Amino acid sequence: MVLCIANTHFELELGSHERLSIMDALEKNPIALQLQYLPLIYAHSSDICLATTLPPKESLEDLQAVLPQLPKIATFEDQFENDHEISAWGYSRQILNWIQSKNLEINMPNLEIVKKVNSKAFSFEISPTFDEASLANNQRELELWLDSHSGPAVFKSCFGLSGRGHFILFERTIERVKLLQVFCKNQWEQRLPVLAEPWVERCLDFSTQWEILPSGGINFLGAVTFESDDKGVYRSTLVGPTEILFKFHTEELVNHKEEAFKALQILYHEGYWGFVGIDAMIYINHQQKRALVSIVEINARKTMSQVALQLKHNLNSHDFLKLSYESKKQRPGLLPEYTYLRNGKRVNFKKQLYYEMVRT
């Protein structure tokens, strides 16, 4: 039996010096508070989804209409036998502290290694990317990069996620440049570089999902495409037969997988094992030709793409599945519409996770 924890605020923890408990951190972040129920979608029926509080009864009934065999659910404050396996969204200090408080055990990589391999600086250093991309460690390096790149640009913190932690500079007004400097200064004060990249016209965003075994074996879990908004914030994932999904991009997918496999081997030699999602992108370059960024970033954790792959498997469907996280509609979704904090206060969520079966 596996205890499943969806600490989807994982990168925020890596980029923060706060020392919160897993429960306090989840209750502090409304999106993570809602997404903590994700294991109800992807976990096995014999597993246990852990949460700060139990979800409303009606949300479980709605989900059971889609997935009849749901996993069990319990709270972090319950007691557990010490023979349970632990499966976290991402290995972190909050997870380790909770495990130790319950006298449980987990086999996990060194947390400094986990932080290192999840940094965008690490992805940049080990993989091919834009020729124009660079790490800026201080004001001087930022100014040099800006002087040599006149077009729109995006600046990324090492531990942002789903478009958050990005600063997009479309127009170089005095006000926007000052805000960029504040954004960068906040990162430099934490001794973290900022990744500077040109803003490009994207043709396709996609990712591959993997698992590195403690023995060093590497399992390929699947490939998906996904949609983001104009600021790079995640919107949806599309899962289906690879030969159809990547019909016009098979060469790029093959090249990406070759580079991804090299990166995964580096991760293992660094001391990391566990789940990994590797994002890639096809864009239009300066010559107005299609070009591949084989590794945009490495996410050494579970991902929404992995959730989509597992959901399609659980539904036993041969159609394409679209999983989207968006503003609520007038129909049930896969997650609770609201939940309660441990102090009894109700929290209403603005978004919902929806799926639909589509044909392409």
C-alpha positions in Angstrom: 0.0 0.0 0.0 1.3 3.4 -1.0 0.8 6.8 0.7 0.5 9.3 -2.2 1.3 13.0 -1.6 0.7 15.6 -4.3 2.9 18.5 -3.0 2.5 20.4 -6.3 4.0 23.5 -4.7 7.3 21.6 -4.8 9.3 24.2 -6.8 8.0 27.0 -4.6 9.4 25.2 -1.6 12.8 24.7 -3.3 13.0 28.4 -4.1 12.0 29.6 -0.6 13.7 29.8 2.8 10.5 29.4 4.7 10.3 26.4 7.1 6.7 25.4 6.9 5.1 22.0 7.5 3.6 20.2 4.5 0.1 21.1 5.9 0.8 24.7 6.5 2.4 25.1 3.0 -0.6 23.5 1.3 -3.1 25.7 3.2 -1.1 28.8 2.2 -1.4 28.1 -1.5 -5.0 27.7 -2.8 -3.9 26.0 -6.1 -1.7 23.5 -4.3 -4.6 23.0 -1.7 -6.9 21.9 -4.5 -4.3 19.9 -6.4 -3.4 17.9 -3.3 -6.3 15.7 -4.3 -4.7 14.7 -7.6 -3.8 11.2 -6.4 -7.5 10.4 -6.4 -7.1 10.5 -10.2 -3.8 8.7 -10.8 -3.2 6.4 -7.7 -4.1 2.7 -7.6 -7.3 1.8 -5.8 -5.3 0.1 -3.1 -3.3 3.2 -2.4 -4.1 6.1 0.0 -4.3 9.8 -1.0 -3.1 12.1 1.8 -4.6 15.5 2.2 -4.9 18.3 4.8 -8.6 17.6 5.2 -11.1 15.2 3.5 -12.8 16.5 0.3 -16.5 17.1 0.2 -18.6 14.0 -0.2 -20.2 15.3 -3.5 -16.8 15.7 -5.1 -15.9 12.1 -4.4 -19.3 11.0 -5.8 -18.7 13.0 -9.0 -15.2 11.5 -9.4 -16.5 8.0 -8.7 -18.9 8.4 -11.7 -15.8 8.7 -13.8 -13.4 6.4 -12.0 -15.4 3.8 -10.0 -12.3 2.3 -8.2 -11.0 5.3 -6.3 -8.0 5.1 -3.9 -8.7 5.5 -0.2 -8.2 9.0 1.4 -6.7 10.0 4.7 -5.3 13.1 6.3 -1.7 13.9 7.2 -2.7 13.9 10.9 -3.8 10.2 10.8 -1.6 7.4 12.0 0.0 4.9 9.7 1.9 1.6 9.9 5.6 2.0 9.2 5.5 -0.5 6.3 3.8 1.9 3.9 5.6 3.0 0.8 5.7 6.8 0.2 5.1 8.3 -3.2 5.5 12.1 -3.3 5.0 14.6 -6.2 8.5 15.8 -5.5 11.1 14.9 -2.9 11.4 17.7 -0.4 12.2 18.8 3.1 8.5 19.1 4.0 7.9 15.6 2.9 10.9 14.3 4.8 9.9 16.1 8.0 6.4 14.7 7.9 7.7 11.2 7.3 10.0 11.5 10.2 7.3 12.9 12.5 5.2 9.8 11.7 8.2 7.4 12.3 7.8 6.2 8.7 10.6 5.5 6.2 11.4 6.6 2.7 14.2 5.9 0.3 14.9 9.2 -1.4 17.8 11.0 -3.1 19.8 13.6 -1.2 17.7 16.8 -1.0 20.5 19.1 -2.2 20.8 16.9 -5.3 17.0 17.2 -5.8 17.2 21.0 -5.6 20.2 21.1 -8.0 18.7 19.0 -10.8 15.3 20.9 -10.6 17.0 24.2 -11.2 16.6 25.8 -14.6 20.3 26.7 -14.3 21.1 22.9 -14.3 18.9 22.3 -17.3 20.6 25.1 -19.1 24.1 23.8 -18.3 23.6 20.2 -19.4 21.4 20.5 -22.5 21.2 22.3 -25.8 19.1 25.4 -25.9 18.7 28.7 -27.7 22.1 30.0 -28.9 20.9 33.4 -27.6 20.1 32.1 -24.1 22.3 32.9 -21.1 22.4 32.9 -17.3 22.6 36.3 -15.7 24.2 36.3 -12.3 24.3 40.0 -11.6 23.3 43.5 -13.0 26.3 43.7 -15.3 25.6 40.4 -17.0 21.9 41.4 -17.3 22.8 44.7 -19.0 25.2 43.0 -21.4 22.5 40.5 -22.4 19.9 43.3 -22.9 22.4 45.3 -25.0 23.0 42.4 -27.4 19.3 41.4 -27.7 16.8 44.0 -28.9 13.7 41.9 -29.3 11.1 40.6 -26.8 12.6 38.3 -24.1 11.6 36.2 -21.1 13.5 35.9 -17.9 13.1 32.8 -15.7 13.8 32.2 -12.1 15.4 28.9 -11.3 12.4 27.5 -9.4 9.4 29.0 -11.1 6.6 26.6 -12.4 4.0 26.7 -15.1 4.9 30.2 -16.2 5.0 31.6 -12.7 8.4 32.9 -11.8 8.8 34.3 -15.3 9.2 37.9 -16.3 8.2 38.7 -19.9 9.7 41.9 -21.5 7.8 42.8 -24.7 8.5 46.5 -24.6 11.6 48.1 -23.0 9.9 51.0 -21.3 11.6 52.5 -18.3 9.0 51.1 -16.0 9.2 47.5 -17.4 13.0 47.5 -17.2 12.9 48.7 -13.6 10.5 45.9 -12.7 12.8 43.4 -14.5 15.7 44.6 -12.3 13.6 44.1 -9.2 12.7 40.6 -10.4 16.3 39.7 -11.0 17.5 41.3 -7.8 15.2 39.1 -5.8 16.8 36.1 -7.4 20.4 37.3 -7.0 19.8 38.0 -3.3 19.1 34.3 -3.0 22.3 33.6 -4.9 20.3 32.3 -7.8 21.0 33.2 -11.5 18.2 34.3 -13.9 17.8 32.5 -17.2 17.5 35.0 -20.1 15.9 33.8 -23.4 14.6 35.4 -26.5 10.8 35.4 -26.8 9.9 33.2 -29.9 7.0 32.1 -31.9 6.1 28.7 -30.7 4.8 25.9 -33.0 4.5 23.1 -30.5 5.1 22.5 -26.8 5.5 18.9 -25.8 7.1 16.7 -23.2 8.2 13.2 -22.4 7.7 11.5 -19.1 10.3 9.1 -17.6 11.2 7.2 -14.4 14.8 6.7 -13.3 15.0 3.6 -11.1 17.4 3.5 -8.1 19.3 0.8 -10.0 19.9 3.3 -12.9 17.4 1.8 -15.3 15.4 4.4 -17.3 11.7 3.8 -18.2 9.9 5.8 -20.8 6.4 6.5 -19.7 5.0 8.4 -22.7 5.0 11.6 -24.7 2.3 14.3 -24.7 1.7 17.8 -26.2 0.4 20.6 -24.1 -1.0 24.1 -24.4 0.1 27.2 -22.5 -1.3 30.7 -22.6 0.5 33.7 -24.1 2.5 34.0 -20.9 3.6 30.4 -20.7 1.1 29.3 -18.0 -0.1 25.7 -18.3 -3.6 25.2 -19.8 -4.0 21.7 -21.1 -2.4 18.4 -22.0 -3.2 16.1 -25.0 -2.5 12.4 -24.8 -3.0 9.9 -27.6 -1.2 7.5 -29.9 2.3 8.9 -30.5 2.3 8.2 -34.2 -0.7 10.4 -34.6 0.0 13.0 -32.0 3.4 13.7 -33.5 2.5 12.9 -37.1 4.2 16.0 -38.4 7.0 16.2 -35.8 8.4 12.6 -35.6 11.9 13.7 -36.3 11.9 16.4 -33.6 10.5 13.8 -31.1 13.2 11.3 -31.9 15.9 14.0 -31.5 14.4 15.2 -28.2 14.3 11.7 -26.8 18.0 11.2 -27.6 18.9 14.3 -25.8 16.5 13.6 -22.9 18.1 10.1 -22.4 21.5 11.7 -22.1 20.2 14.2 -19.6 18.5 11.4 -17.6 21.8 9.6 -17.4 23.5 12.7 -16.0 20.7 13.1 -13.4 21.3 9.5 -12.2 25.1 10.1 -12.0 24.4 13.2 -10.0 22.5 11.0 -7.5 18.9 11.5 -8.5 16.3 8.9 -9.2 12.5 9.1 -9.4 10.0 10.6 -11.9 11.1 13.2 -14.5 9.3 15.2 -17.0 11.3 16.9 -19.8 9.8 19.8 -21.7 10.7 20.6 -25.3 9.5 23.1 -27.9 9.4 23.6 -31.7 9.6 27.3 -32.7 10.2 29.6 -35.7 13.8 30.8 -35.8 15.3 34.0 -37.3 15.5 32.3 -40.7 11.7 31.6 -40.5 12.4 27.9 -40.3 11.1 25.4 -37.8 13.7 24.6 -35.1 13.8 22.4 -32.0 14.8 23.3 -28.4 15.2 19.7 -27.4 15.2 20.4 -23.6 13.4 23.6 -22.4 13.5 22.4 -18.8 13.8 19.3 -16.6 11.2 18.7 -13.9 12.6 16.0 -11.6 9.2 15.2 -10.1 5.7 14.0 -11.2 3.9 16.3 -13.7 0.4 17.1 -15.0 1.5 15.3 -18.2 2.1 12.1 -16.1 -1.3 12.6 -14.5 -2.9 12.8 -18.0 -1.1 9.6 -19.2 -2.2 7.7 -16.1 -5.8 9.0 -16.4 -6.0 7.8 -20.0 -4.8 4.4 -18.8 -7.3 4.3 -16.0 -10.1 5.1 -18.3 -8.9 2.4 -20.7 -9.6 4.6 -23.7 -8.2 4.5 -27.2 -9.3 8.0 -28.0 -7.3 11.2 -27.4 -7.6 12.6 -23.9 -7.4 16.3 -23.2 -6.8 17.3 -19.6 -7.2 21.0 -18.8 -6.9 23.2 -15.7 -9.1 26.3 -16.2 -11.8 28.5 -14.9 -14.8 26.6 -13.6 -17.6 25.7 -16.0 -21.2 24.5 -15.4 -20.2 20.9 -15.1 -18.4 18.7 -12.6 -14.7 18.4 -12.8 -12.1 16.0 -11.4 -11.2 18.0 -8.3 -13.2 19.4 -5.4 -14.9 22.8 -6.0 -14.0 23.7 -2.4 -12.5 22.3 0.8 -12.0 23.2 4.4 -8.9 24.3 6.2 -8.0 22.5 9.4 -9.5 25.5 11.4 -12.9 24.9 9.7 -12.7 27.8 7.2 -14.1 27.1 3.8 -11.9 27.7 0.7 -13.6 28.0 -2.7 -11.5 27.3 -5.7 -11.5 29.4 -8.9 -10.3 26.7 -11.3 -11.2 23.1 -12.0 -9.5 20.1 -13.7 -11.5 18.8 -16.7 -11.0 16.0 -19.1 -12.6 15.3 -22.4 -12.2 12.5 -25.0 -11.4 14.0 -28.4 -10.8 12.7 -31.9 -8.1 14.2 -34.2 
